[in-house]
């Protein structure tokens, strides 16, 4: 199945058969603070790698044109549309998805709660 027929059928364009595309070997991506290795054609949209290969469901497929923002990720601190960015444009860059953002927010909340408990305990200890 060619990439265009896959896209028309609503399937991933990440080739299942290595003979369907040219590979440069394993590609290293930095996703949500972790180094991740993927094997895909260099022109594969980042969205397809995130959803199909790395099983991250935060970015969604919407229009496929980069206009609807359903596929938005944070690339080196800036919002980017992952459906129109090939993975070869992401090597060596920091990719943050909704999953990674949620983990960061949870860490911040946890640290804030811990700090509040310490302050409260210190206040109680100083009055008692």
Chimera marker file (.cmm) of the C-alpha trace (Angstrom):
<marker_set name="trace">
<marker id="1" x="0.000" y="0.000" z="0.000" r="1" g="1" b="0" radius="0.5"/>
<marker id="2" x="1.500" y="3.353" z="-0.970" r="1" g="1" b="0" radius="0.5"/>
<marker id="3" x="1.642" y="6.322" z="1.375" r="1" g="1" b="0" radius="0.5"/>
<marker id="4" x="-1.036" y="8.179" z="-0.584" r="1" g="1" b="0" radius="0.5"/>
<marker id="5" x="-3.440" y="5.226" z="-0.514" r="1" g="1" b="0" radius="0.5"/>
<marker id="6" x="-2.755" y="4.808" z="3.223" r="1" g="1" b="0" radius="0.5"/>
<marker id="7" x="-3.609" y="8.446" z="3.809" r="1" g="1" b="0" radius="0.5"/>
<marker id="8" x="-6.792" y="8.214" z="1.745" r="1" g="1" b="0" radius="0.5"/>
<marker id="9" x="-7.828" y="5.103" z="3.695" r="1" g="1" b="0" radius="0.5"/>
<marker id="10" x="-7.198" y="6.922" z="6.989" r="1" g="1" b="0" radius="0.5"/>
<marker id="11" x="-4.180" y="4.813" z="7.932" r="1" g="1" b="0" radius="0.5"/>
<marker id="12" x="-0.748" y="5.857" z="9.058" r="1" g="1" b="0" radius="0.5"/>
<marker id="13" x="1.816" y="6.755" z="6.453" r="1" g="1" b="0" radius="0.5"/>
<marker id="14" x="4.503" y="5.188" z="8.603" r="1" g="1" b="0" radius="0.5"/>
<marker id="15" x="5.573" y="2.305" z="6.363" r="1" g="1" b="0" radius="0.5"/>
<marker id="16" x="5.234" y="-1.213" z="7.723" r="1" g="1" b="0" radius="0.5"/>
<marker id="17" x="7.574" y="-2.541" z="5.087" r="1" g="1" b="0" radius="0.5"/>
<marker id="18" x="11.065" y="-0.998" z="5.106" r="1" g="1" b="0" radius="0.5"/>
<marker id="19" x="11.200" y="-1.420" z="1.326" r="1" g="1" b="0" radius="0.5"/>
<marker id="20" x="8.386" y="1.168" z="0.961" r="1" g="1" b="0" radius="0.5"/>
<marker id="21" x="10.590" y="4.074" z="2.047" r="1" g="1" b="0" radius="0.5"/>
<marker id="22" x="14.201" y="5.077" z="2.411" r="1" g="1" b="0" radius="0.5"/>
<marker id="23" x="15.490" y="4.815" z="5.962" r="1" g="1" b="0" radius="0.5"/>
<marker id="24" x="18.535" y="6.466" z="7.394" r="1" g="1" b="0" radius="0.5"/>
<marker id="25" x="18.573" y="3.915" z="10.180" r="1" g="1" b="0" radius="0.5"/>
<marker id="26" x="17.261" y="4.539" z="13.647" r="1" g="1" b="0" radius="0.5"/>
<marker id="27" x="16.232" y="8.119" z="14.342" r="1" g="1" b="0" radius="0.5"/>
<marker id="28" x="16.697" y="9.525" z="17.830" r="1" g="1" b="0" radius="0.5"/>
<marker id="29" x="14.022" y="11.940" z="19.038" r="1" g="1" b="0" radius="0.5"/>
<marker id="30" x="13.805" y="13.764" z="22.372" r="1" g="1" b="0" radius="0.5"/>
<marker id="31" x="10.136" y="13.379" z="23.375" r="1" g="1" b="0" radius="0.5"/>
<marker id="32" x="8.770" y="14.535" z="26.737" r="1" g="1" b="0" radius="0.5"/>
<marker id="33" x="12.255" y="14.638" z="28.213" r="1" g="1" b="0" radius="0.5"/>
<marker id="34" x="13.202" y="11.121" z="27.124" r="1" g="1" b="0" radius="0.5"/>
<marker id="35" x="15.356" y="9.938" z="24.246" r="1" g="1" b="0" radius="0.5"/>
<marker id="36" x="13.241" y="7.748" z="21.976" r="1" g="1" b="0" radius="0.5"/>
<marker id="37" x="14.424" y="5.714" z="18.991" r="1" g="1" b="0" radius="0.5"/>
<marker id="38" x="12.143" y="5.238" z="15.997" r="1" g="1" b="0" radius="0.5"/>
<marker id="39" x="12.523" y="3.619" z="12.621" r="1" g="1" b="0" radius="0.5"/>
<marker id="40" x="10.615" y="5.505" z="9.948" r="1" g="1" b="0" radius="0.5"/>
<marker id="41" x="11.088" y="7.315" z="6.670" r="1" g="1" b="0" radius="0.5"/>
<marker id="42" x="12.648" y="10.737" z="7.121" r="1" g="1" b="0" radius="0.5"/>
<marker id="43" x="9.654" y="12.458" z="5.538" r="1" g="1" b="0" radius="0.5"/>
<marker id="44" x="7.114" y="10.770" z="7.854" r="1" g="1" b="0" radius="0.5"/>
<marker id="45" x="5.028" y="13.401" z="9.662" r="1" g="1" b="0" radius="0.5"/>
<marker id="46" x="5.928" y="13.715" z="13.325" r="1" g="1" b="0" radius="0.5"/>
<marker id="47" x="2.255" y="13.211" z="14.240" r="1" g="1" b="0" radius="0.5"/>
<marker id="48" x="2.255" y="9.697" z="12.781" r="1" g="1" b="0" radius="0.5"/>
<marker id="49" x="5.427" y="8.743" z="14.664" r="1" g="1" b="0" radius="0.5"/>
<marker id="50" x="4.081" y="10.147" z="17.940" r="1" g="1" b="0" radius="0.5"/>
<marker id="51" x="0.733" y="8.375" z="17.686" r="1" g="1" b="0" radius="0.5"/>
<marker id="52" x="1.626" y="5.136" z="15.910" r="1" g="1" b="0" radius="0.5"/>
<marker id="53" x="5.198" y="4.366" z="16.905" r="1" g="1" b="0" radius="0.5"/>
<marker id="54" x="5.414" y="6.000" z="20.339" r="1" g="1" b="0" radius="0.5"/>
<marker id="55" x="1.726" y="5.468" z="21.222" r="1" g="1" b="0" radius="0.5"/>
<marker id="56" x="1.200" y="9.030" z="22.453" r="1" g="1" b="0" radius="0.5"/>
<marker id="57" x="-2.416" y="10.030" z="22.011" r="1" g="1" b="0" radius="0.5"/>
<marker id="58" x="-2.267" y="13.708" z="23.009" r="1" g="1" b="0" radius="0.5"/>
<marker id="59" x="-1.729" y="15.087" z="19.504" r="1" g="1" b="0" radius="0.5"/>
<marker id="60" x="-4.728" y="14.295" z="17.301" r="1" g="1" b="0" radius="0.5"/>
<marker id="61" x="-5.187" y="14.053" z="13.552" r="1" g="1" b="0" radius="0.5"/>
<marker id="62" x="-7.509" y="16.793" z="12.372" r="1" g="1" b="0" radius="0.5"/>
<marker id="63" x="-7.140" y="18.479" z="9.012" r="1" g="1" b="0" radius="0.5"/>
<marker id="64" x="-3.693" y="17.178" z="8.054" r="1" g="1" b="0" radius="0.5"/>
<marker id="65" x="-2.813" y="20.675" z="6.807" r="1" g="1" b="0" radius="0.5"/>
<marker id="66" x="-1.577" y="22.250" z="10.024" r="1" g="1" b="0" radius="0.5"/>
<marker id="67" x="-4.560" y="24.602" z="10.220" r="1" g="1" b="0" radius="0.5"/>
<marker id="68" x="-6.873" y="23.143" z="12.883" r="1" g="1" b="0" radius="0.5"/>
<marker id="69" x="-4.236" y="22.808" z="15.663" r="1" g="1" b="0" radius="0.5"/>
<marker id="70" x="-5.461" y="19.371" z="16.832" r="1" g="1" b="0" radius="0.5"/>
<marker id="71" x="-1.927" y="18.049" z="16.331" r="1" g="1" b="0" radius="0.5"/>
<marker id="72" x="-0.159" y="20.856" z="18.213" r="1" g="1" b="0" radius="0.5"/>
<marker id="73" x="2.952" y="19.975" z="20.167" r="1" g="1" b="0" radius="0.5"/>
<marker id="74" x="5.659" y="22.156" z="21.713" r="1" g="1" b="0" radius="0.5"/>
<marker id="75" x="8.870" y="22.037" z="19.674" r="1" g="1" b="0" radius="0.5"/>
<marker id="76" x="11.841" y="23.717" z="21.371" r="1" g="1" b="0" radius="0.5"/>
<marker id="77" x="9.447" y="25.823" z="23.428" r="1" g="1" b="0" radius="0.5"/>
<marker id="78" x="7.241" y="26.926" z="20.531" r="1" g="1" b="0" radius="0.5"/>
<marker id="79" x="3.855" y="25.581" z="19.400" r="1" g="1" b="0" radius="0.5"/>
<marker id="80" x="4.128" y="23.553" z="16.212" r="1" g="1" b="0" radius="0.5"/>
<marker id="81" x="1.748" y="21.499" z="14.071" r="1" g="1" b="0" radius="0.5"/>
<marker id="82" x="3.068" y="17.928" z="14.108" r="1" g="1" b="0" radius="0.5"/>
<marker id="83" x="1.018" y="16.831" z="11.084" r="1" g="1" b="0" radius="0.5"/>
<marker id="84" x="3.124" y="18.947" z="8.725" r="1" g="1" b="0" radius="0.5"/>
<marker id="85" x="6.582" y="18.528" z="10.283" r="1" g="1" b="0" radius="0.5"/>
<marker id="86" x="8.678" y="15.627" z="8.962" r="1" g="1" b="0" radius="0.5"/>
<marker id="87" x="10.646" y="13.745" z="11.602" r="1" g="1" b="0" radius="0.5"/>
<marker id="88" x="13.948" y="14.688" z="9.968" r="1" g="1" b="0" radius="0.5"/>
<marker id="89" x="13.174" y="18.261" z="11.075" r="1" g="1" b="0" radius="0.5"/>
<marker id="90" x="12.872" y="17.128" z="14.694" r="1" g="1" b="0" radius="0.5"/>
<marker id="91" x="16.169" y="15.379" z="15.298" r="1" g="1" b="0" radius="0.5"/>
<marker id="92" x="18.102" y="17.102" z="18.074" r="1" g="1" b="0" radius="0.5"/>
<marker id="93" x="15.099" y="19.173" z="19.138" r="1" g="1" b="0" radius="0.5"/>
<marker id="94" x="12.910" y="18.946" z="22.252" r="1" g="1" b="0" radius="0.5"/>
<marker id="95" x="9.389" y="17.686" z="21.578" r="1" g="1" b="0" radius="0.5"/>
<marker id="96" x="6.737" y="18.134" z="24.268" r="1" g="1" b="0" radius="0.5"/>
<marker id="97" x="3.276" y="16.584" z="23.919" r="1" g="1" b="0" radius="0.5"/>
<marker id="98" x="0.206" y="16.896" z="26.126" r="1" g="1" b="0" radius="0.5"/>
<marker id="99" x="1.347" y="13.809" z="28.029" r="1" g="1" b="0" radius="0.5"/>
<marker id="100" x="4.685" y="15.422" z="28.854" r="1" g="1" b="0" radius="0.5"/>
<marker id="101" x="3.019" y="18.704" z="29.748" r="1" g="1" b="0" radius="0.5"/>
<marker id="102" x="0.628" y="16.899" z="32.111" r="1" g="1" b="0" radius="0.5"/>
<marker id="103" x="3.564" y="15.172" z="33.850" r="1" g="1" b="0" radius="0.5"/>
<marker id="104" x="5.338" y="18.523" z="34.276" r="1" g="1" b="0" radius="0.5"/>
<marker id="105" x="2.213" y="20.148" z="35.721" r="1" g="1" b="0" radius="0.5"/>
<marker id="106" x="1.740" y="17.244" z="38.145" r="1" g="1" b="0" radius="0.5"/>
<marker id="107" x="5.374" y="17.585" z="39.322" r="1" g="1" b="0" radius="0.5"/>
<marker id="108" x="4.872" y="21.320" z="39.899" r="1" g="1" b="0" radius="0.5"/>
<marker id="109" x="1.655" y="20.709" z="41.834" r="1" g="1" b="0" radius="0.5"/>
<marker id="110" x="3.290" y="18.012" z="43.921" r="1" g="1" b="0" radius="0.5"/>
<marker id="111" x="6.238" y="20.277" z="44.758" r="1" g="1" b="0" radius="0.5"/>
<marker id="112" x="3.884" y="23.152" z="45.626" r="1" g="1" b="0" radius="0.5"/>
<marker id="113" x="1.833" y="20.926" z="47.951" r="1" g="1" b="0" radius="0.5"/>
<marker id="114" x="4.971" y="19.638" z="49.613" r="1" g="1" b="0" radius="0.5"/>
<marker id="115" x="6.202" y="23.202" z="50.153" r="1" g="1" b="0" radius="0.5"/>
<marker id="116" x="2.845" y="24.239" z="51.635" r="1" g="1" b="0" radius="0.5"/>
<marker id="117" x="2.917" y="21.300" z="54.061" r="1" g="1" b="0" radius="0.5"/>
<marker id="118" x="6.446" y="22.202" z="55.150" r="1" g="1" b="0" radius="0.5"/>
<marker id="119" x="5.452" y="25.837" z="55.712" r="1" g="1" b="0" radius="0.5"/>
<marker id="120" x="2.340" y="24.834" z="57.624" r="1" g="1" b="0" radius="0.5"/>
<marker id="121" x="4.285" y="22.394" z="59.798" r="1" g="1" b="0" radius="0.5"/>
<marker id="122" x="6.956" y="25.051" z="60.470" r="1" g="1" b="0" radius="0.5"/>
<marker id="123" x="4.251" y="27.560" z="61.448" r="1" g="1" b="0" radius="0.5"/>
<marker id="124" x="2.615" y="25.035" z="63.785" r="1" g="1" b="0" radius="0.5"/>
<marker id="125" x="5.979" y="24.126" z="65.336" r="1" g="1" b="0" radius="0.5"/>
<marker id="126" x="6.879" y="27.792" z="65.945" r="1" g="1" b="0" radius="0.5"/>
<marker id="127" x="3.583" y="28.541" z="67.743" r="1" g="1" b="0" radius="0.5"/>
<marker id="128" x="3.592" y="25.437" z="69.853" r="1" g="1" b="0" radius="0.5"/>
<link id1="1" id2="2" r="1" g="1" b="0" radius="0.2"/>
<link id1="2" id2="3" r="1" g="1" b="0" radius="0.2"/>
<link id1="3" id2="4" r="1" g="1" b="0" radius="0.2"/>
<link id1="4" id2="5" r="1" g="1" b="0" radius="0.2"/>
<link id1="5" id2="6" r="1" g="1" b="0" radius="0.2"/>
<link id1="6" id2="7" r="1" g="1" b="0" radius="0.2"/>
<link id1="7" id2="8" r="1" g="1" b="0" radius="0.2"/>
<link id1="8" id2="9" r="1" g="1" b="0" radius="0.2"/>
<link id1="9" id2="10" r="1" g="1" b="0" radius="0.2"/>
<link id1="10" id2="11" r="1" g="1" b="0" radius="0.2"/>
<link id1="11" id2="12" r="1" g="1" b="0" radius="0.2"/>
<link id1="12" id2="13" r="1" g="1" b="0" radius="0.2"/>
<link id1="13" id2="14" r="1" g="1" b="0" radius="0.2"/>
<link id1="14" id2="15" r="1" g="1" b="0" radius="0.2"/>
<link id1="15" id2="16" r="1" g="1" b="0" radius="0.2"/>
<link id1="16" id2="17" r="1" g="1" b="0" radius="0.2"/>
<link id1="17" id2="18" r="1" g="1" b="0" radius="0.2"/>
<link id1="18" id2="19" r="1" g="1" b="0" radius="0.2"/>
<link id1="19" id2="20" r="1" g="1" b="0" radius="0.2"/>
<link id1="20" id2="21" r="1" g="1" b="0" radius="0.2"/>
<link id1="21" id2="22" r="1" g="1" b="0" radius="0.2"/>
<link id1="22" id2="23" r="1" g="1" b="0" radius="0.2"/>
<link id1="23" id2="24" r="1" g="1" b="0" radius="0.2"/>
<link id1="24" id2="25" r="1" g="1" b="0" radius="0.2"/>
<link id1="25" id2="26" r="1" g="1" b="0" radius="0.2"/>
<link id1="26" id2="27" r="1" g="1" b="0" radius="0.2"/>
<link id1="27" id2="28" r="1" g="1" b="0" radius="0.2"/>
<link id1="28" id2="29" r="1" g="1" b="0" radius="0.2"/>
<link id1="29" id2="30" r="1" g="1" b="0" radius="0.2"/>
<link id1="30" id2="31" r="1" g="1" b="0" radius="0.2"/>
<link id1="31" id2="32" r="1" g="1" b="0" radius="0.2"/>
<link id1="32" id2="33" r="1" g="1" b="0" radius="0.2"/>
<link id1="33" id2="34" r="1" g="1" b="0" radius="0.2"/>
<link id1="34" id2="35" r="1" g="1" b="0" radius="0.2"/>
<link id1="35" id2="36" r="1" g="1" b="0" radius="0.2"/>
<link id1="36" id2="37" r="1" g="1" b="0" radius="0.2"/>
<link id1="37" id2="38" r="1" g="1" b="0" radius="0.2"/>
<link id1="38" id2="39" r="1" g="1" b="0" radius="0.2"/>
<link id1="39" id2="40" r="1" g="1" b="0" radius="0.2"/>
<link id1="40" id2="41" r="1" g="1" b="0" radius="0.2"/>
<link id1="41" id2="42" r="1" g="1" b="0" radius="0.2"/>
<link id1="42" id2="43" r="1" g="1" b="0" radius="0.2"/>
<link id1="43" id2="44" r="1" g="1" b="0" radius="0.2"/>
<link id1="44" id2="45" r="1" g="1" b="0" radius="0.2"/>
<link id1="45" id2="46" r="1" g="1" b="0" radius="0.2"/>
<link id1="46" id2="47" r="1" g="1" b="0" radius="0.2"/>
<link id1="47" id2="48" r="1" g="1" b="0" radius="0.2"/>
<link id1="48" id2="49" r="1" g="1" b="0" radius="0.2"/>
<link id1="49" id2="50" r="1" g="1" b="0" radius="0.2"/>
<link id1="50" id2="51" r="1" g="1" b="0" radius="0.2"/>
<link id1="51" id2="52" r="1" g="1" b="0" radius="0.2"/>
<link id1="52" id2="53" r="1" g="1" b="0" radius="0.2"/>
<link id1="53" id2="54" r="1" g="1" b="0" radius="0.2"/>
<link id1="54" id2="55" r="1" g="1" b="0" radius="0.2"/>
<link id1="55" id2="56" r="1" g="1" b="0" radius="0.2"/>
<link id1="56" id2="57" r="1" g="1" b="0" radius="0.2"/>
<link id1="57" id2="58" r="1" g="1" b="0" radius="0.2"/>
<link id1="58" id2="59" r="1" g="1" b="0" radius="0.2"/>
<link id1="59" id2="60" r="1" g="1" b="0" radius="0.2"/>
<link id1="60" id2="61" r="1" g="1" b="0" radius="0.2"/>
<link id1="61" id2="62" r="1" g="1" b="0" radius="0.2"/>
<link id1="62" id2="63" r="1" g="1" b="0" radius="0.2"/>
<link id1="63" id2="64" r="1" g="1" b="0" radius="0.2"/>
<link id1="64" id2="65" r="1" g="1" b="0" radius="0.2"/>
<link id1="65" id2="66" r="1" g="1" b="0" radius="0.2"/>
<link id1="66" id2="67" r="1" g="1" b="0" radius="0.2"/>
<link id1="67" id2="68" r="1" g="1" b="0" radius="0.2"/>
<link id1="68" id2="69" r="1" g="1" b="0" radius="0.2"/>
<link id1="69" id2="70" r="1" g="1" b="0" radius="0.2"/>
<link id1="70" id2="71" r="1" g="1" b="0" radius="0.2"/>
<link id1="71" id2="72" r="1" g="1" b="0" radius="0.2"/>
<link id1="72" id2="73" r="1" g="1" b="0" radius="0.2"/>
<link id1="73" id2="74" r="1" g="1" b="0" radius="0.2"/>
<link id1="74" id2="75" r="1" g="1" b="0" radius="0.2"/>
<link id1="75" id2="76" r="1" g="1" b="0" radius="0.2"/>
<link id1="76" id2="77" r="1" g="1" b="0" radius="0.2"/>
<link id1="77" id2="78" r="1" g="1" b="0" radius="0.2"/>
<link id1="78" id2="79" r="1" g="1" b="0" radius="0.2"/>
<link id1="79" id2="80" r="1" g="1" b="0" radius="0.2"/>
<link id1="80" id2="81" r="1" g="1" b="0" radius="0.2"/>
<link id1="81" id2="82" r="1" g="1" b="0" radius="0.2"/>
<link id1="82" id2="83" r="1" g="1" b="0" radius="0.2"/>
<link id1="83" id2="84" r="1" g="1" b="0" radius="0.2"/>
<link id1="84" id2="85" r="1" g="1" b="0" radius="0.2"/>
<link id1="85" id2="86" r="1" g="1" b="0" radius="0.2"/>
<link id1="86" id2="87" r="1" g="1" b="0" radius="0.2"/>
<link id1="87" id2="88" r="1" g="1" b="0" radius="0.2"/>
<link id1="88" id2="89" r="1" g="1" b="0" radius="0.2"/>
<link id1="89" id2="90" r="1" g="1" b="0" radius="0.2"/>
<link id1="90" id2="91" r="1" g="1" b="0" radius="0.2"/>
<link id1="91" id2="92" r="1" g="1" b="0" radius="0.2"/>
<link id1="92" id2="93" r="1" g="1" b="0" radius="0.2"/>
<link id1="93" id2="94" r="1" g="1" b="0" radius="0.2"/>
<link id1="94" id2="95" r="1" g="1" b="0" radius="0.2"/>
<link id1="95" id2="96" r="1" g="1" b="0" radius="0.2"/>
<link id1="96" id2="97" r="1" g="1" b="0" radius="0.2"/>
<link id1="97" id2="98" r="1" g="1" b="0" radius="0.2"/>
<link id1="98" id2="99" r="1" g="1" b="0" radius="0.2"/>
<link id1="99" id2="100" r="1" g="1" b="0" radius="0.2"/>
<link id1="100" id2="101" r="1" g="1" b="0" radius="0.2"/>
<link id1="101" id2="102" r="1" g="1" b="0" radius="0.2"/>
<link id1="102" id2="103" r="1" g="1" b="0" radius="0.2"/>
<link id1="103" id2="104" r="1" g="1" b="0" radius="0.2"/>
<link id1="104" id2="105" r="1" g="1" b="0" radius="0.2"/>
<link id1="105" id2="106" r="1" g="1" b="0" radius="0.2"/>
<link id1="106" id2="107" r="1" g="1" b="0" radius="0.2"/>
<link id1="107" id2="108" r="1" g="1" b="0" radius="0.2"/>
<link id1="108" id2="109" r="1" g="1" b="0" radius="0.2"/>
<link id1="109" id2="110" r="1" g="1" b="0" radius="0.2"/>
<link id1="110" id2="111" r="1" g="1" b="0" radius="0.2"/>
<link id1="111" id2="112" r="1" g="1" b="0" radius="0.2"/>
<link id1="112" id2="113" r="1" g="1" b="0" radius="0.2"/>
<link id1="113" id2="114" r="1" g="1" b="0" radius="0.2"/>
<link id1="114" id2="115" r="1" g="1" b="0" radius="0.2"/>
<link id1="115" id2="116" r="1" g="1" b="0" radius="0.2"/>
<link id1="116" id2="117" r="1" g="1" b="0" radius="0.2"/>
<link id1="117" id2="118" r="1" g="1" b="0" radius="0.2"/>
<link id1="118" id2="119" r="1" g="1" b="0" radius="0.2"/>
<link id1="119" id2="120" r="1" g="1" b="0" radius="0.2"/>
<link id1="120" id2="121" r="1" g="1" b="0" radius="0.2"/>
<link id1="121" id2="122" r="1" g="1" b="0" radius="0.2"/>
<link id1="122" id2="123" r="1" g="1" b="0" radius="0.2"/>
<link id1="123" id2="124" r="1" g="1" b="0" radius="0.2"/>
<link id1="124" id2="125" r="1" g="1" b="0" radius="0.2"/>
<link id1="125" id2="126" r="1" g="1" b="0" radius="0.2"/>
<link id1="126" id2="127" r="1" g="1" b="0" radius="0.2"/>
<link id1="127" id2="128" r="1" g="1" b="0" radius="0.2"/>
</marker_set>
